[in-house]
């Protein structure tokens, strides 16, 4: 039920709330917040919003930077990390205009909302549901330095095999690449994951399960129940916020970096996808490959056709492409298959009923802005359906074999994902009409994103690294 201002105020009185905290997301996908005393919250907060400088969020030039934040009351939840009782909300950003303010099309949440509107306008579906898997590492200590005369990072995890010689150790470290579903006493973060999942439930994020992942030095996974597009983008921000803050409270630190440790499993954010219309699932067919309907296969076709340009949004960091390498169950080839983790589209063999039938996109990682990533996935899939892009006819599979063990000759015949952020940005520059369809992604946003990410990559590429000293110092 849609909440009203009076509903919020009654809740605040009943729970002794003194402050209301409003969370907004910047271009890259980080939360920012501004807080007001509860006494200042009223109907005008919804009508006129709260003003802020959009230029500091990466969205607008300085001369057009005045914007307002308008809270979505249905996102209200008690803030678990404030000592004073505080209510937290996210919401939308508007541009100041006359006679009424209007939605700011570049704002991340505006893009997912417009993508859902466009989906309904096409008549294809009225609901897209996504279910991400959150993979992350929890370390005991992390330090890093980038100075002209010194560059380094150091990670420590009491669970890691490099701690077996610790004089105060207990001998229950987790071996390299051997952490999958590790049990106590190796699983030293079990209580922390329970705390994270309990906090998620309090904030309305439903958890399917949690477990230790493959990475020995503290790689973990929490998988959540699926939700509609904008709602799950909100909940992705909530999940990352809770994971990071719960880790800090426990004296540890969490990272979603796709590849924080060389030679260990990387952190992905696999996204399970469903389409629904009039309360009925659209991806099931008894006759189709792996019981997938033509609609599902065309959606897959759209994802595969645009996979390279999608990577610029779903894998938008230089570190992302250190994960997308062979040998770590991370996809490197553009294709689809059943129960095959080496292709970017995996169709779970255990999902057999019409309501369960789905597929997962395996290349995304959590350095993405989830609003843009989920919206882009939807737009690619809709393009596939509208243009009947058949993945089999286009040579993208099904690849029901291990793509990591192909001969070099066979590998050359299969299309691969971009090997760098630069390649992905080149692809996005050449292929983004599917994103701007229906005014979902403003053209200015695409150009702004490419400009930002190219500058980011160029900055990183100029910095000497320790491995370069190792390889080239003596030449």
C-alpha positions as CSV (number, residue, x, y, z in Angstrom):
1,X,0.0,0.0,0.0
2,X,1.3,3.4,-0.9
3,X,2.4,5.4,2.1
4,X,1.3,9.0,2.9
5,X,3.2,11.7,4.7
6,X,0.9,11.1,7.7
7,X,1.7,7.4,7.7
8,X,5.4,8.4,7.9
9,X,4.9,10.8,10.7
10,X,2.8,8.3,12.7
11,X,5.6,5.8,12.3
12,X,8.1,8.3,13.4
13,X,6.1,9.2,16.5
14,X,5.6,5.5,17.4
15,X,9.3,4.7,17.0
16,X,10.8,7.8,18.5
17,X,12.4,8.8,15.2
18,X,14.3,12.1,15.4
19,X,15.9,12.3,12.0
20,X,15.0,11.4,8.4
21,X,17.8,10.4,6.1
22,X,17.5,10.7,2.3
23,X,19.8,8.6,0.2
24,X,20.6,9.5,-3.5
25,X,22.8,7.7,-5.9
26,X,25.5,9.3,-8.0
27,X,26.4,8.5,-11.6
28,X,28.8,5.7,-10.8
29,X,26.5,4.0,-8.3
30,X,27.6,5.3,-4.9
31,X,25.0,6.4,-2.2
32,X,25.1,9.9,-0.8
33,X,22.8,11.2,1.9
34,X,21.3,14.3,3.4
35,X,19.4,14.4,6.8
36,X,16.7,16.6,8.2
37,X,15.0,16.7,11.6
38,X,11.7,14.9,11.5
39,X,9.9,18.2,12.3
40,X,10.8,19.6,8.9
41,X,9.2,16.7,7.0
42,X,5.8,17.6,5.6
43,X,3.7,17.7,2.4
44,X,6.0,20.3,0.9
45,X,8.9,17.8,1.1
46,X,7.0,15.8,-1.5
47,X,5.8,18.7,-3.6
48,X,9.0,20.8,-3.7
49,X,11.7,18.3,-2.7
50,X,15.0,19.0,-1.1
51,X,17.5,21.1,-3.2
52,X,21.1,20.0,-3.9
53,X,24.0,20.6,-6.2
54,X,23.8,17.9,-9.0
55,X,27.2,18.8,-10.4
56,X,28.8,17.0,-7.4
57,X,27.0,13.8,-8.4
58,X,28.4,13.6,-11.9
59,X,25.1,14.3,-13.6
60,X,25.0,17.9,-14.5
61,X,27.2,20.8,-15.5
62,X,27.7,23.5,-12.9
63,X,25.6,26.0,-14.7
64,X,22.6,23.6,-14.6
65,X,23.3,22.0,-11.3
66,X,20.3,23.0,-9.2
67,X,18.1,19.9,-8.6
68,X,15.7,18.6,-6.0
69,X,15.4,15.2,-4.4
70,X,11.9,13.9,-3.8
71,X,11.6,10.9,-1.5
72,X,9.7,7.7,-2.3
73,X,7.7,7.1,0.9
74,X,7.4,3.4,0.2
75,X,11.1,2.9,0.6
76,X,11.1,4.1,4.2
77,X,12.9,1.9,6.8
78,X,14.6,2.5,10.1
79,X,18.3,3.2,9.6
80,X,20.2,0.4,11.4
81,X,23.6,2.2,11.7
82,X,22.5,5.4,13.4
83,X,22.7,5.8,17.2
84,X,19.8,8.3,17.1
85,X,16.5,6.8,15.8
86,X,16.6,7.7,12.1
87,X,14.3,6.8,9.2
88,X,15.9,6.2,5.8
89,X,14.4,6.7,2.3
90,X,15.6,6.8,-1.2
91,X,13.7,8.5,-4.1
92,X,13.8,10.5,-7.3
93,X,15.6,13.5,-8.6
94,X,13.9,16.3,-10.5
95,X,15.0,19.3,-12.5
96,X,13.7,22.7,-11.3
97,X,11.2,23.9,-13.9
98,X,8.0,26.0,-14.2
99,X,5.2,25.6,-13.4
100,X,6.2,22.2,-12.0
101,X,9.5,20.4,-11.6
102,X,10.1,17.5,-14.0
103,X,11.9,14.1,-13.8
104,X,15.6,14.3,-14.5
105,X,16.1,11.7,-17.2
106,X,19.8,11.0,-16.5
107,X,19.2,10.2,-12.8
108,X,19.8,6.5,-12.3
109,X,16.4,5.7,-10.7
110,X,14.7,7.7,-13.5
111,X,16.3,5.4,-16.1
112,X,14.9,2.2,-14.5
113,X,11.5,3.7,-14.0
114,X,11.4,4.8,-17.7
115,X,12.6,1.4,-18.8
116,X,9.7,-0.3,-17.0
117,X,7.3,2.2,-18.6
118,X,8.8,1.5,-22.1
119,X,8.4,-2.2,-21.5
120,X,4.7,-1.8,-20.8
121,X,4.3,0.5,-23.8
122,X,5.7,-2.2,-26.1
123,X,3.0,-4.6,-25.0
124,X,5.6,-7.4,-24.6
125,X,5.4,-7.6,-20.8
126,X,4.2,-5.6,-17.8
127,X,6.8,-6.8,-15.3
128,X,10.5,-7.7,-15.5
129,X,11.8,-9.5,-12.4
130,X,15.5,-9.8,-11.6
131,X,17.3,-11.7,-8.9
132,X,21.0,-10.9,-8.3
133,X,23.6,-13.0,-6.5
134,X,25.9,-10.8,-4.4
135,X,29.5,-12.1,-4.3
136,X,32.0,-10.2,-2.1
137,X,35.2,-10.7,-0.1
138,X,35.4,-10.0,3.6
139,X,39.0,-9.2,4.8
140,X,40.4,-8.4,8.3
141,X,42.6,-5.5,7.0
142,X,43.2,-3.7,3.8
143,X,45.7,-0.9,3.0
144,X,46.8,0.7,-0.2
145,X,49.0,3.6,-1.3
146,X,49.5,5.4,-4.7
147,X,52.3,7.9,-4.3
148,X,54.9,9.0,-6.9
149,X,57.6,7.1,-5.1
150,X,55.6,4.1,-3.8
151,X,52.7,2.0,-4.9
152,X,51.3,-0.9,-3.0
153,X,48.3,-2.7,-1.6
154,X,48.1,-5.2,1.2
155,X,45.2,-7.6,2.1
156,X,45.0,-9.8,5.2
157,X,42.4,-12.4,6.1
158,X,42.8,-14.8,9.1
159,X,41.0,-17.4,7.0
160,X,43.5,-17.3,4.2
161,X,46.0,-20.2,3.6
162,X,48.9,-17.7,4.0
163,X,48.0,-17.6,7.7
164,X,48.8,-21.3,8.3
165,X,52.2,-20.2,9.8
166,X,50.6,-17.7,12.2
167,X,52.0,-18.6,15.7
168,X,48.6,-17.7,17.2
169,X,46.6,-19.5,14.5
170,X,44.3,-22.5,15.0
171,X,45.1,-24.4,11.9
172,X,41.7,-24.1,10.2
173,X,42.5,-21.9,7.3
174,X,40.7,-22.3,4.0
175,X,42.8,-23.5,1.1
176,X,43.3,-21.6,-2.1
177,X,40.2,-21.8,-4.4
178,X,38.6,-24.3,-1.9
179,X,36.1,-22.2,0.0
180,X,32.8,-23.3,-1.7
181,X,30.3,-24.0,1.0
182,X,33.0,-24.3,3.6
183,X,31.7,-25.2,7.1
184,X,32.7,-24.2,10.6
185,X,35.3,-23.7,11.9
186,X,36.9,-22.7,8.6
187,X,33.8,-20.5,7.8
188,X,34.8,-17.7,10.2
189,X,32.2,-15.2,8.7
190,X,29.1,-17.4,9.3
191,X,27.8,-15.2,12.1
192,X,28.5,-12.0,10.1
193,X,26.5,-13.4,7.2
194,X,23.6,-14.2,9.5
195,X,23.7,-10.7,10.8
196,X,23.8,-9.3,7.3
197,X,20.8,-11.4,6.2
198,X,18.8,-10.4,9.3
199,X,19.4,-6.7,8.6
200,X,18.4,-7.3,5.0
201,X,15.1,-8.9,6.1
202,X,14.5,-5.9,8.4
203,X,14.9,-3.6,5.4
204,X,12.6,-5.7,3.2
205,X,15.3,-7.5,1.2
206,X,14.3,-11.2,1.1
207,X,17.2,-13.6,1.3
208,X,17.2,-17.0,-0.5
209,X,20.4,-18.2,1.2
210,X,24.0,-17.3,2.0
211,X,27.2,-19.3,2.0
212,X,30.9,-19.2,1.7
213,X,32.1,-18.9,-1.9
214,X,35.0,-20.5,-3.8
215,X,37.7,-17.9,-2.8
216,X,39.6,-19.2,0.2
217,X,40.5,-15.8,1.8
218,X,36.9,-14.9,2.7
219,X,34.8,-14.9,-0.4
220,X,31.0,-14.9,0.4
221,X,27.7,-14.9,-1.4
222,X,24.2,-13.8,-0.5
223,X,21.5,-14.5,-3.0
224,X,18.2,-12.6,-2.7
225,X,14.6,-13.3,-3.8
226,X,13.7,-11.6,-7.1
227,X,11.9,-8.3,-7.4
228,X,10.8,-5.9,-10.1
229,X,13.4,-3.7,-11.8
230,X,13.4,-0.4,-9.9
231,X,12.6,-2.2,-6.6
232,X,15.6,-4.5,-7.0
233,X,17.9,-1.7,-8.0
234,X,16.9,0.0,-4.7
235,X,17.5,-3.2,-2.9
236,X,20.8,-3.8,-4.5
237,X,22.0,-0.5,-3.1
238,X,20.5,-1.5,0.3
239,X,22.3,-4.9,0.2
240,X,25.7,-3.4,-0.6
241,X,25.2,-0.8,2.1
242,X,24.3,-3.4,4.7
243,X,27.1,-5.8,3.8
244,X,29.8,-3.0,4.0
245,X,28.5,-1.5,7.2
246,X,27.9,-4.9,9.0
247,X,31.5,-5.9,8.1
248,X,32.8,-2.6,9.6
249,X,30.8,-3.2,12.7
250,X,32.3,-6.6,13.0
251,X,35.8,-5.2,12.8
252,X,36.3,-6.4,9.2
253,X,35.9,-4.9,5.7
254,X,33.9,-6.0,2.7
255,X,34.6,-5.4,-1.0
256,X,32.7,-6.0,-4.2
257,X,35.8,-5.5,-6.4
258,X,35.6,-8.0,-9.2
259,X,39.2,-9.2,-8.7
260,X,40.8,-8.2,-5.5
261,X,43.2,-11.1,-5.3
262,X,45.3,-12.4,-8.2
263,X,44.7,-16.1,-8.8
264,X,41.6,-16.4,-6.7
265,X,37.9,-16.5,-7.7
266,X,36.5,-13.1,-8.6
267,X,33.3,-11.4,-7.5
268,X,30.4,-11.4,-9.9
269,X,26.8,-10.4,-9.7
270,X,24.9,-12.9,-11.7
271,X,21.5,-11.7,-12.6
272,X,18.5,-14.1,-12.9
273,X,15.8,-12.8,-15.3
274,X,12.1,-13.3,-15.7
275,X,9.3,-11.6,-17.8
276,X,5.7,-11.6,-16.8
277,X,2.5,-10.3,-18.4
278,X,-1.0,-10.3,-16.8
279,X,0.3,-12.5,-14.0
280,X,1.7,-15.2,-16.3
281,X,5.4,-16.1,-16.9
282,X,6.6,-15.6,-20.5
283,X,9.7,-17.7,-20.6
284,X,8.3,-21.2,-20.4
285,X,7.5,-23.6,-23.3
286,X,7.3,-27.3,-23.3
287,X,8.6,-27.5,-26.9
288,X,11.5,-25.0,-26.7
289,X,15.2,-25.6,-26.1
290,X,15.6,-26.2,-22.3
291,X,11.8,-25.5,-22.0
292,X,12.3,-21.9,-23.1
293,X,9.7,-20.0,-25.1
294,X,10.5,-18.0,-28.3
295,X,10.2,-14.9,-26.2
296,X,12.9,-16.1,-23.8
297,X,15.2,-17.1,-26.7
298,X,14.7,-13.7,-28.4
299,X,15.4,-11.9,-25.1
300,X,18.6,-14.0,-24.9
301,X,19.4,-13.1,-28.5
302,X,19.2,-9.4,-27.6
303,X,21.5,-9.8,-24.7
304,X,24.0,-11.7,-26.8
305,X,23.8,-9.3,-29.7
306,X,24.6,-6.3,-27.4
307,X,26.8,-8.2,-24.9
308,X,29.9,-6.2,-25.7
309,X,28.3,-2.8,-25.3
310,X,26.4,-4.0,-22.2
311,X,29.8,-4.7,-20.6
312,X,30.5,-1.0,-20.5
313,X,27.5,-0.7,-18.1
314,X,27.4,-4.0,-16.3
315,X,31.2,-4.3,-15.9
316,X,32.3,-0.7,-15.8
317,X,35.6,-0.8,-14.0
318,X,39.1,-1.7,-15.2
319,X,39.2,-4.3,-12.5
320,X,36.1,-6.0,-14.0
321,X,38.1,-7.4,-16.9
322,X,40.6,-9.0,-14.6
323,X,37.7,-11.2,-13.5
324,X,36.5,-12.0,-17.0
325,X,39.3,-14.4,-17.8
326,X,39.3,-18.2,-18.3
327,X,39.6,-20.7,-15.5
328,X,37.6,-19.1,-12.7
329,X,33.9,-19.9,-13.7
330,X,33.7,-16.4,-15.0
331,X,32.3,-16.2,-18.6
332,X,34.5,-15.1,-21.4
333,X,32.4,-16.2,-24.4
334,X,29.2,-14.8,-25.9
335,X,26.8,-17.7,-25.9
336,X,24.0,-19.6,-24.1
337,X,23.6,-23.1,-22.7
338,X,21.9,-25.1,-20.0
339,X,23.7,-25.6,-16.7
340,X,27.0,-24.3,-18.2
341,X,28.8,-21.7,-16.2
342,X,31.4,-21.0,-18.9
343,X,28.8,-19.1,-21.1
344,X,27.5,-15.7,-20.3
345,X,23.9,-17.0,-20.4
346,X,23.2,-20.0,-18.2
347,X,19.8,-21.7,-18.0
348,X,19.5,-23.4,-14.7
349,X,18.5,-27.1,-15.3
350,X,16.7,-27.3,-11.9
351,X,14.2,-24.5,-12.8
352,X,11.5,-26.7,-14.4
353,X,8.1,-25.1,-13.7
354,X,6.7,-22.2,-15.8
355,X,7.1,-19.8,-12.8
356,X,10.6,-20.9,-12.2
357,X,11.8,-21.0,-15.8
358,X,14.5,-18.3,-16.3
359,X,18.1,-17.8,-17.2
360,X,21.0,-15.9,-15.7
361,X,23.3,-13.3,-17.1
362,X,26.7,-14.2,-15.6
363,X,29.1,-11.4,-16.7
364,X,27.8,-8.4,-14.5
365,X,29.6,-7.4,-11.4
366,X,28.7,-5.1,-8.5
367,X,30.9,-2.2,-9.5
368,X,28.0,-1.3,-11.8
369,X,25.3,1.3,-11.1
370,X,22.5,-1.3,-10.6
371,X,19.8,1.1,-12.0
372,X,21.7,1.5,-15.3
373,X,22.7,-2.2,-15.4
374,X,19.2,-3.6,-14.9
375,X,17.7,-1.1,-17.3
376,X,20.3,-1.9,-19.9
377,X,19.7,-5.6,-19.6
378,X,16.0,-5.1,-20.1
379,X,16.5,-2.8,-23.1
380,X,18.8,-5.4,-24.8
381,X,16.3,-8.1,-24.2
382,X,13.4,-6.1,-25.5
383,X,15.4,-5.3,-28.6
384,X,15.9,-9.0,-29.1
385,X,12.2,-9.7,-28.8
386,X,11.1,-6.8,-31.0
387,X,13.6,-7.8,-33.7
388,X,13.3,-11.6,-33.2
389,X,17.0,-12.1,-32.7
390,X,17.5,-15.9,-32.7
391,X,20.6,-16.8,-30.7
392,X,20.9,-20.2,-32.4
393,X,20.6,-18.8,-35.9
394,X,23.3,-16.2,-35.0
395,X,25.7,-18.9,-34.0
396,X,25.7,-18.2,-30.2
397,X,24.9,-21.7,-29.2
398,X,23.6,-23.6,-27.4
399,X,27.1,-24.4,-26.1
400,X,26.4,-27.5,-24.0
401,X,30.1,-28.2,-23.4
402,X,32.9,-26.6,-21.5
403,X,34.0,-23.5,-23.3
404,X,37.2,-23.2,-21.3
405,X,38.5,-26.5,-22.8
406,X,38.1,-25.7,-26.5
407,X,41.1,-25.9,-28.8
408,X,42.7,-22.6,-29.9
409,X,41.2,-23.1,-33.4
410,X,37.7,-23.6,-32.0
411,X,38.1,-20.6,-29.7
412,X,38.8,-18.3,-32.7
413,X,35.4,-19.2,-34.1
414,X,33.5,-18.2,-30.9
415,X,32.8,-14.5,-30.2
416,X,34.3,-13.3,-26.9
417,X,33.5,-10.6,-24.4
418,X,35.7,-7.4,-24.5
419,X,39.0,-7.9,-22.8
420,X,39.2,-4.4,-21.4
421,X,37.0,-1.5,-20.4
422,X,38.3,0.4,-23.4
423,X,37.0,-2.3,-25.8
424,X,33.6,-2.2,-24.0
425,X,33.4,1.5,-24.2
426,X,34.2,1.3,-28.0
427,X,31.4,-1.1,-28.3
428,X,29.0,1.1,-26.4
429,X,29.9,4.1,-28.6
430,X,29.1,2.1,-31.7
431,X,26.1,0.2,-30.3
432,X,23.6,2.1,-28.0
433,X,20.5,2.7,-30.1
434,X,18.8,-0.1,-28.2
435,X,19.4,1.9,-25.0
436,X,18.0,5.2,-26.2
437,X,14.8,3.6,-27.6
438,X,11.8,5.1,-26.0
439,X,13.9,7.8,-24.4
440,X,15.0,5.4,-21.7
441,X,18.8,6.3,-21.7
442,X,19.2,9.9,-22.8
443,X,21.9,10.3,-25.4
444,X,23.6,12.9,-23.2
445,X,23.8,10.2,-20.4
446,X,25.5,7.8,-22.8
447,X,28.1,10.4,-23.8
448,X,28.6,11.5,-20.2
449,X,29.2,7.8,-19.1
450,X,31.7,7.1,-21.9
451,X,33.6,10.3,-21.2
452,X,33.7,9.6,-17.4
453,X,34.9,6.0,-17.9
454,X,37.5,6.8,-20.5
455,X,39.0,9.4,-18.2
456,X,39.0,6.9,-15.4
457,X,40.7,4.2,-17.5
458,X,43.3,6.7,-18.8
459,X,44.1,7.8,-15.3
460,X,44.7,4.2,-14.1
461,X,46.7,3.3,-17.2
462,X,49.3,6.0,-16.5
463,X,50.2,4.7,-13.0
464,X,53.2,2.3,-12.8
465,X,52.4,-1.0,-11.1
466,X,54.6,-3.4,-9.0
467,X,54.2,-6.1,-11.7
468,X,55.7,-3.7,-14.3
469,X,58.8,-3.3,-12.1
470,X,59.0,-7.0,-11.9
471,X,58.7,-7.5,-15.7
472,X,60.6,-4.5,-17.0
473,X,63.0,-3.0,-14.4
474,X,66.0,-5.0,-15.5
475,X,65.5,-4.7,-19.3
